[in-house]
Amino acid sequence: MSSDRASEDLTGFVFASIALVLVIVGVAVTAWLGGRANASSRTATVVRTSGAGATTSASSVSDVVAAGAHDYNQFACAQCHGIGGVGGVSADVPALDKLGTAFTVAQLRQIVEHGLGESANPTKPYMPVWHGIVSPRQVSELAAYIRAGLPPVSGATPVAVPTDQGLAVEGSALYVRDGCINCHGPNGLGGVPNPQSPDKTIPPLSGADFRNEFNTPAKIADVIRSGSVVGRAPIVSMPHWGGILTTADVNALIAYLATLQ
C-alpha cells in the first residue's frame, strides 16, 4: 500500500471517529436537556384500592406530591386527620381529602407553620406550631399533597405498632408513629432547636432533668394529654394528645420513656 493511500485511510478513520463521538455527545446532551425539561413532571407510582380484597391499579403522582405523602406520614398528620386525610379520628379534627383545593398554598402554609385549634382547651385537639420543625420545602410538599387530594403513595404509611411484645416496645413504635421523635429526638435525646423558648431547645425526654420534673407516671400522662402550648410561631408547641391517644397508648409511651437513660 502506498504512503498516500495509508494517509487517506488514516484521515478517513479519524474523521469517522470524530463523527461518532459527536453523535454520542449529541445524544447525551439531548437526553440531559430532556431530563431537565421533564424534571418538574417526573412521577412516582402509587397503588389505589377501593376496599378489602379489591384489585389494585397503578396511577402516578408528581415527585413533590409523593414527597408530601411521606412528610404527612413522618409528622404524624394521619394520627389526627386520618390516613389519606379521610378523618374519623376526632370530631374536632377535619378530614382533608375533600378540603385541599378549598385552601391556597399560602393558607396551608400558614396553618402548618402557626398551628390551629383551641390551644387553651386541652380536651380539644390542637394542631401544633410546626415552624422550625417542618422545613419550608416540606411545607410546600405537604401543601401539594393536600391539594392533590392526598392520594395513596407506596411506602408512605405509619409505622406498625406491635401489641404483643410488651408495653415498652409498643411505646417505642408509638414514639415514632405519633411524631414524638421529630421534636424530642431519637431515644428522647432532644437537641431540636426552639429559639424563642426559654431554654432555646425542645426539651429531651431522657436524663436527670426530665426524670426529676416528671417523676411519676401521672405527671407524664398529664403533659402528654394536655400538651405544652406556650405560644404561637415561632415558638414550637406540643399539641394536646388527650383527644387522640387512648389510655393504653399513653401507658405504652410512659413505659417506653422509662427505658430511656
N, C-alpha and C positions, 0 to 999 in steps of 0.2 A: 504494500500500500504506500502511495506517495505521501510525503510530508504535508502537501497541500490538502489531500483528501482527509488525512488524520486530523488536521487542524479544523476542517469543516465539520467533521463528525463531532469533535470535542465541543466546538462552538454550538452546534445544534443541541447537544446534550445539556449544556449549561443553560441555554435559553428554555429548554423543556423543563428543566428542574426549577428554574425561577418561576415559570408559569404555574407549575404545580403548587409551589409554595404560596404564590399569590392567591390561587383558588382556595387553598386550605385556610389562609388568613381571612379571605373574604367570607367564607362560610362561618368561621368563628366569630367574626365581627357582627355578621348578620344575626347569628344566634344570640350574641350578647345584647345587641340592641333590641331584639325581640323580647328577650327576658326582661330588660329594663322597661319596655313599653307595657308589658303584661304584669309587672310586679305588683301593682295595686289590685289586680283582679285574680291573683292566684287563689285557688280554692282548696278546702280540706273536705274530706268525705265525712259525712255524718250518717248515722243509722236512725231511721224512724220506725216506730211501731205504732199500731193502732189498738193495742190491747193484748191481754195474755194470750200467748200462742199464735199471735198474728205473724204473718210473714213480714220480713224486713225489706226495705228498699233503700237504696243509696241516693243521697242528694248531696249538694255541695254548698258550702258557705265560704266566705272570704276568710283569709288568714286572720284578719282583725276580729271578725265575729267569733272564730274558733278560739282565739286567744281570750276573748271576753268570756266565753263559756268556762274556760279553765280558771280565770280570775274569779268568776262567780262561785266556783267550787272552792277555790283557795281561801276566799274571805268569808266563807260560811253564809253567803247570801241565801242559799237554799234552806238553811235551818229556820229561817223566818218567812221567806217568800215562797218556799216550796221548790222542789226540783223542777226545772223548766219554767219557774215563775208562776206555777199554777195555783199558788196559795194553799189554803186549807190547814195551815199550821195554827194560825190565830185569827180570830175575827177582827183584831185590831191591826193586822198587817195585810196590806192589799196584795192581790195577785198582780203580777207584772206582765203576763203574756198577752193581755189584751190592752194594756195601758201604754206600752212602749212608744207608739207613734203619737200619743197624746202629749208627750213631753219633747221639748227641743233638747239638743245635746247640752246646751248651756244650763237648762233646768235640771237635767240629770246630773250634771257635774256639780251643781250647787247642792243637791240633795246628798250625793255621795260624800262630798268633802265636808259639809257642815251639819249633817245629821238631820233627823226629822222625827217628830212624835212628841209624846208627853214626857219630857225629861224629868219633871218634878214628881211624877207618879210611878213608883217602882212596880206597881201591879200591871202597868201597861207597857208593852214592848216599845223600846225607843231605839231608833236607828242611830248607831254611834257616829261620832265625828271621825271620819277616816282620813282627814287631811294629814299628810305626813307619813301615813302608813301605806295607803294605796297611791302609787305613783301617778303623775299626770298621764303617762301613756296608758296605764291600766284603767284609769278612769275613762279615757276615750274608748278603750276596748270594751269596757262594761256598757257604755252608752250605745255602742254599735250593736252589741249582743242583745240588749234590751229592745232597741228599736227594730231589730230584725225578728222579734217575736220569740226570742230565747229558744232557738232550735236545739235539739239534742246533738251533742258532739261526742264522738268516740273518745273514751278515756276521761271525760270531764264529769266525773261522778264523785260523790262524797266518799270518804274513807269508810270501809266496812267496820262496824263495831262488834267485836266478839262478846258474847254474853255468857260463855261457858268456860272462861279461863281466869276467873277471879275479878274482883272489883277494880283492882289497880290496873290490870291490863285493859279492861273496859274503859276506865277513865283515861288511860294514855291515848286511846283511839279517839275518844270524845274531845280531848285536848286539841287534837289536830282537826277533827271534823268540824268542831264548833268555832274554829279560828282563834282559839286562845294563843296558839303558837305564833301568830302573826305579830302580836303585841308583846307578849311576855317571853318570847324566845323559846328555842328548843330546850327541853328539860327545865323550863321556868327560869332560865338564867338571866333573862332581861336583856338590857343593853339597847333597847329600841328607843331612839330619841323622842322626847316630847318637850321641845324647848320652852314652851310657855307654862309648863307645870312647875311647881315649887322646886323639885329636885332635878328638873331638866330631862328626865327619862321616865319611861313607863316602868313601874316597879317590878323587880323579879319576884317569882313565887317560890324561891328557894333561898336558903341562907338564914342567918340568925335574926335579921331584922323582920323578915316575914313571919318566922315562927314565933317571935316574941309578940308581935302585934296581933296575929291571928292564931292564938294559942289553943283554940278549941274548934271542933268541927262546926259548932253552931255559928261562930264568927265567920268562918269561911263560907258557910252556906248563905249567910246573910248578905255578904258582899257579892256573891255570885248572883243572887236573886235580885238585889236592889241596884247593882252596878255602882259606878263611881263617876257620875256626871258632874264634873267640876267646872264646866264652862263650854263655850262653843269654839269652833275652829278659830285659831289653830291649836287649841288645846284638845288633844286626843282624849276621848272619853270612853269608859267601859259601859256597854249597854246593860239594860235590865234583862236578865235571863229568866226572871221569875215566871213570866207568862209563856215561856218557850220550853225550858228544860223541865223534865219531870223530877220528882224527888229522887228516883233511882239514878237518874243522870247526875244530879248534884252529888249524891253519895259516892258514885263512882269517881267523879272528879276529885272529891276530897281524899278518897283512898289513894289516888294517883299522886296528888300533891304531897301526901305523907311520905312517899318514897323518895322525894327529891331532897338532896342534901346541899 
